[in-house]
Amino acid sequence: MRLHVSKEMVKDFKACCDTGGLGQLCTECSWFNVKIGAATVCCIKGLRKEIRRQIEKNGKEEGENNV
């Protein structure tokens, strides 16, 4: 599976991780409508771990500090 992650999605994902999911309402998040079946992608444990890994990898390639 391949998923395009926009800059807004990266920002929202980091904000969620930084606040333990308490920083914003899920319905206001750019990830809210990205689903597999009825589950929001960022709430699926294995995918959440992979999303974090990819964001960290891409940030290191770009020389940024990330999640």
C-alpha positions as CSV (number, residue, x, y, z in Angstrom):
1,M,0.0,0.0,0.0
2,R,1.3,3.5,-0.8
3,L,0.0,6.6,0.9
4,H,0.7,10.2,0.0
5,V,1.4,12.2,3.1
6,S,1.1,16.0,2.7
7,K,2.9,18.6,4.8
8,E,-0.3,19.3,6.6
9,M,-0.6,15.5,7.4
10,V,3.0,15.4,8.8
11,K,2.2,18.5,10.9
12,D,-1.0,17.0,12.3
13,F,0.7,13.6,13.0
14,K,3.5,15.2,14.9
15,A,1.1,17.4,16.9
16,C,-0.9,14.3,17.8
17,C,2.2,12.4,18.9
18,D,3.5,15.3,20.8
19,T,0.3,15.7,22.8
20,G,-0.6,12.0,23.1
21,G,-3.6,12.6,20.9
22,L,-5.0,15.4,23.0
23,G,-3.9,18.3,20.9
24,Q,-6.9,18.5,18.5
25,L,-10.1,16.8,17.7
26,C,-9.7,13.8,15.4
27,T,-12.5,15.2,13.2
28,E,-10.4,18.4,12.6
29,C,-7.3,16.4,11.6
30,S,-6.1,15.9,8.0
31,W,-5.9,12.1,8.7
32,F,-9.6,11.8,9.7
33,N,-10.9,10.7,6.3
34,V,-8.0,8.4,5.4
35,K,-9.5,5.0,6.2
36,I,-9.1,1.3,5.7
37,G,-12.6,-0.1,6.2
38,A,-14.0,1.9,9.1
39,A,-10.7,2.5,10.8
40,T,-8.7,5.8,10.4
41,V,-5.3,4.8,9.2
42,C,-3.4,6.7,12.0
43,C,-5.3,4.7,14.6
44,I,-4.1,1.3,13.2
45,K,-1.2,0.4,15.5
46,G,1.1,-1.1,12.8
47,L,0.4,1.6,10.3
48,R,0.9,4.3,12.9
49,K,4.4,2.9,13.6
50,E,5.2,2.8,9.9
51,I,4.0,6.4,9.4
52,R,6.2,7.5,12.2
53,R,9.2,5.6,10.8
54,Q,8.7,7.1,7.3
55,I,8.3,10.7,8.7
56,E,11.5,10.2,10.7
57,K,13.3,8.8,7.6
58,N,12.2,11.6,5.3
59,G,13.1,14.2,7.9
60,K,16.6,12.9,8.3
61,E,17.0,12.9,4.5
62,E,15.9,16.5,4.5
63,G,18.0,17.4,7.5
64,E,15.0,18.1,9.8
65,N,14.3,17.1,13.4
66,N,11.1,15.0,13.4
67,V,8.9,12.8,15.6
